[in-house]
Amino acid sequence: MTAVMPVQPKLSAVLTLPVIVASLGYFVDVYDLLLFNIVRVPSLKDLGLSEEEISQIGANIYNWQQAGLLVGGFMWGILGDKLGRRSVLFGSILTYSLANIACGFTQNVEIYSMLRFIAGFGLAGELGAGITLIAEILPKELRGYGASVVASVGLAGAIAAFFAVKLTDWRMAYFIGGGMGLILLILRINVLESFVFNKSLEKRGSKPVPWWTIFTSWSRFVRYVRCMGIGLPTYMVIGIYSTFGNEFAKALGITDEVQAGTCVLYTYIGVVTGDFFSGILSQWMHSRRKAILLMMLMTLAGVVWLLSGGINNATTLYICYMWLGFSIGYIAMFLTTTAEQFGTNLRATVTTSVANNVRATVLLTLPLFQFLKKDSGVLHSGAIVGALCFSLALLSLWQMEETYGKELDYEEE
């Protein structure tokens, strides 16, 4: 008994530190990622744009940010499988922290667009690498709880971003985000690499695993597409329904003042609690698939509520957005499921790229929404895009492998 006691605190620290670091990293990630959504109107107005230009150019800058996520998702994932999960946690946070500080100095929309692309590129590595690391470090019985902690702490970053803008201004909010990232970079020095990754690296030596092998096998490609599909409703709600909440309010005939930033805030208040709940739910149900299905159906109910035309005041609208946020709170859970679907030699590439591919689906859904809106109006356009995303999500979940309790110490052939 006496010989075992001194080891336990060290083991606890080894397991706890990566969860804390991944949680704080995701906090800064979401803060920085959502900051543009919140400051889109005031920052572009401060740069001298008209109301019409703010809508069009703001959407373009947002698309540049999403494009950075798309490119970075593969680049950081490949590095994560080649150099290690820890190296990505260092490189990604340094990239987006410096880009965000530079955003605070921007004076024109061209540089603003470029900096949001760089920030998006850096942000792309954070969540996927963090989820991959804790999935490989935590015991299989605790992975769901680890994902819950990371998501709930991380997504509080959106709430922090809202209040940072509320209490200061948009330039200072960018400085705060970049500063937090640099501080966190120092805190990551003591984080250890995944034992599962080191073991895999020893087996394959220095020979790299080509990332394109994800697409050379039909069964592997189907797994990859399914992992993306189940996440579609999450960023459809964030990228369209919440980000353009003021337009939905107008279409619903709400006369109260509704700000898009406030819609984003209430959505993320819901997401924080929902992501914590979904991890516990999956542990209780002993199933990732059942937990995700329940959350997905709750999201569908919230979308029907939003688009049915029955909401007639700002308070009810914000409650609806909080419900939608809670329901899409399976973001960390679907990424944990993604990490569990693939072997160690492709796990970081898949998890990181899926995380950002799902975010980047807004590059498709938002232009579709904007195109349909001209003839069909805001509500009908939102319904069409929603029907498409939910159909693909349910189809993806239908025959997905159940990965609860799955051992992760294996490689793709």
N, C-alpha and C positions, 0 to 999 in steps of 0.2 A: 504493500500500500504506500509506504513512504517513498519508494523508488518511482512511483507513477505520478505522484502529486506535482512535482516541479515541472513536468512536461506539459501538463494540461493548460496552464496559462499561455505558454508559447504556442501551442496548437490553436488555442482560441484566437490569439492575436493574428496568426497566419491566416486564419479563415475570415476574421472580422475586418482587417485593414483593407483588403481588396474591395469588400462590399462598401465600406465607408468612402474610399477613394472613387469608386465607380459611381456612387450616389452623388457625391459632390461634383464630379465631372459632368454628370448628366444634368445637374442643377445649372451649372454654367452653360452647358450646351443649349439647354432649352431657353434659358435667359437670352442668350445671344441670338438663337434662331428665331425666336418669336419677337425680338425687340423691333425688327423692321416692320412687322405686322402692326405693332402698336404705334410706332413713330412715323409710319408711312405718310400720313396726312400732314402732321405738323412739320416734319423734316422737309418734305418737298415744298410745302407752302413757304417755309423759311428760305428755301433756295429760289423762290420767286416764280413758282409754277401756278398756273390757273387751276380752277377746280376740274376742268375737263382734262388738262394735262396730268394732274395728279392721279386721276383714275387710269389713264392709259400708260403713262410712264411708270407709275407705281407698280402696275402689273408686270411691266417689262423688267424692272429691277428685281422684283420678286422671282420672276422666271430665271434671271441670271443666278440668283442665290440657289434656286432649286437645281439648276444645271451644275453648279459647283458641287452640290451634294451627290448628284448622279455620277460625276466623274470621280470624285473623291471616294465614293463608296467602294469602287473596285480597286483604286490605287492603295488605300489604306488596308483593305482586306487582304490584298496580295502581300503587302509588307507584313501584315500580322501573321500570315501563315509561313512567311519566309524568315523574318527576323524575330518574331515573337509578339505577343499581345501587349507586353509592357512598352515596347518601342513605339507602338502606335499611340498609346496613351500619352506619351511624351510629345511626339511630333505633332499630333493633331491639335492638342491644346495650345501649343506654342503658335501654330499657324493662325488659328482663329482668334486668339487673344490679340496678337499684333494687328490683324486685319480690323478688328473691332475698334481698337484704339485709333487707327487711321481713319475709320468712318467718322469719328468725332471731329476730325479736322476737315472733312470734305467740303468743297465749295461748288461743285457742279455735278450734274447727274451722270455724266460719262464715267468719272472717277468713282462715284458712288456705286454704279453698276459693277465696275471692275472689283471694287473692294468687297461687295456682297458676294460675288462669285468666289473670291479667295476665302472669305469667311465660311461660305457654304462648303467649300472644298475641305477646309480644316475641320469643320463641325462633323463631317461625314464619318470620321474615324472614331468618334467618342463613344457613342452608345453601343455599336456593334462590338468593339474591342472590349468594352466593360462587361457586357453581357456574356461574351465568350469566355473571358477570364474567370468570372465568378461561377459560370456553369461548370468549368473544368476544375475549379478549386473546391467548391462546396460539395459535401456529400450529396448523393442523388436524392436523398429524402428531404433535403433542405433547399434545393434549387428554386422551387416556387416561392419560398419565403424570401430568398435573396433577391429575386426579380422584383418582388413587391416592394422591398425596401428601396432598391435602386430607383424604381419608377416613381414611388410616392415622394421621395426626397427630391429627385431630379426634376420632376414636373412642377414642383413648387417654384422653380426658376421663372416660370411664366408669370406667376403672381408677383414675384420680386421685380421682374421687368416692368410690370404695370405700375407698381408703386415708385420705382426708381424714376420713371418718366413723370409721374404725378408730382413727386416731391422736388424734382430738379428740372432738367430739360433734356431734350433728345441727345444733345452732344455729350453731356455729362453722363447720361445713361450708358452710352457706348464706352466711355472711359471706365465706368464702374465695372462693366462686363469684362473688358480686357484686363483690368487690374485683378479681378477675382481669378481669372484664368491663370495669370502669371504666379499668383500666390499658391494656387493649387498645384502648379507645376513643381514647386519646391516640395510640397507635401508628398509627392509621389515617389520620391527618391528611394524610400524604404520598401516599396511594393515589390514582392517577389514574382518571378515568372511562373506561369502555370507548369506544374510537375508533369501533367499529361502532355503538354506541348514539348517540354524538354525530352521526355521519353520518346516521343514520336520523332523528334529531330535526330536523336541518337540512332534510331532505326534506319532512317533514310539518309543519314550523313549530311553532306552539303548539297546533295542533288535537289534542286527545286522541284516543286509540284506545279505543273502548268495550271493556271487558273481556268483556262478554257476547257479543261476536262469536265467542268460542270456541265458543259453543253454537248459533250461528245457521246454521252449515254442517254438514251431516251428516258429511262427510269429516273436518272439523276436530274435531268432537265425538268421532268414533270414534278419532282419533289420541290425543285427550286421555284417553279411557277406557282405551285400551290402555296408555298410559304409567302410569296408576294401577294397572292390573291386574298388570303384571309385578312391581310392588313389594309385592304383598299378602303373600307368604310371609315377607318380612323382618320386618315388625312384628307378624305373628302369632306368630313365634318369640319376639320380644322381649317383646311385651305379654302373652302367655299362658304359653307354655312356660317361659320364664325367670323372669318376674315371680312366677309361682306354682309355682316349682320345688320348694318344700317340700311342696306338695300332691301333685305328681306323684311325689315320693319316697315319700310315705306310701302312695299308691295302688300303687306298685311293691313295697311291702313292705320297703323299706329301713329297717333299724333304726338305722343311724348318724344322727347329727344332721345335718340338711341345712337350711341357711339360704337364703332366697330371694335375699338380697343376694349371697351367694357364687355362686349360679347365674348371676346377672346379670354378676358379675365375669368368670367363666370364658367366658361367651358373648361378652363384649366383647373379651376377649383374642383370641378367635378372629376376631371381626369386624375388628379392627385389621389382622391379617395377611391376612385374606381380601380386604379392600377394596384393599390394596396389590397383592395377587396378581391380582385381577380386572382392574384397569386395565392391567397389563402383559400379561395374557392376551389382552385385546381388541386390544392393539397387535400382539402376535405373530400372532394369528389374522386380523388385519385385518377384524375383525367384532365389532360390539357384540352382535348377536343370538346368535351362537354362544357367546360368552363367558357371556352371561346364562343361556342354556339349560343349559350345563354346570354352572354354579353352582346353578341351580334344581334340577337333578336330584340334585346332591350334598345339597342341603337335604332333598329328599324322602327320600333314603336315611337321613339322620340322624333324621328324624321317625319313620320306620318302626322304626329302632333304639330310639328312646326309648319308643315306645308298644307295642312287641311284648311287653314283660314280661320280657325277658331280663336286665335290669340289676338287680343285687342288692346293690350297695354304693355308698357315696357317691363313692368315687374314680372308678369307672366312669361314674357319672352326670355328674360334672364333666367328664370327658373327652368324653362325648357332647355336653354343652352347648358345649364348645370347638369340636367338629366342626360343630355347628349354627351357631355364630357365624362360623366360617370360611366356611361355605357361603353364608350370607346376606350375605357381604361383597361384594355388588355394589350396595350402596346408592348410592354416588356414581356408579357406572357407569350405573344406570338413570336417574339424574337428569341425567347428561351426555347420555344418549340422548334424554331428554325435551327438554333445551335445544336439541338438534340437530334435533328434529322440527318446530320452529315458527320463524316469522320474528321479526326483531328487535322489531317493534312489539307482540308478544304474548309474547315469550320469558320475560321475568321473571315475568309473571303466571302463565303455565303452569307453569314450573319450580318457583316458590315454592309455588303452591297444590297442585300434585301432591305435592311433598315432604311437605306437612302433611296433605293428604287421606289419603295412605297411612298416616301416623302415626295419624290420627284414625279409621281403619277399626277400631281397637281399640274405639271406641264401639259398633260393631256386633258384632264378633267376641267381645268379652269378655262382654257380656250374653247372647249366644247360648250361649257356653261355660258360664256360670253357670246358665242355665236348663236346659240339657241335663244338667248335672252332677247335678241332684237325682234324676233317674231312671236315667241311663245311667252315672254314675260319671265320675271324672276322665279315665281313659284313653280310654274310648269317646267321651266328649264332645270331647276333644282330637283324636281321629281324625276325627270328623265335621266339625269346623271346619277341620281341616287339609285334608281332601279337597275341601271347597268352595273354599278359597283357592288350592290348587294347580291345580284345574280351571280357574278363572278366569284364573290367571297364565299357564298354558300356552296357553290359547285367545287371550289378549291378545298373546302373543309370536308366535303362528303366522304372521300376515301383516303384522307390523310392518315398516316400512321400515328397511333397513340404512342407517345414517348415518355409518359410519366414513369419515373423510376428507371429509365434506360441508362445503362453503363455507357460512358463516353470515351473510354480508353480503347478506341479502334480507329482504323484508317479506311479511307475509300480505296477500293481495288483499282 
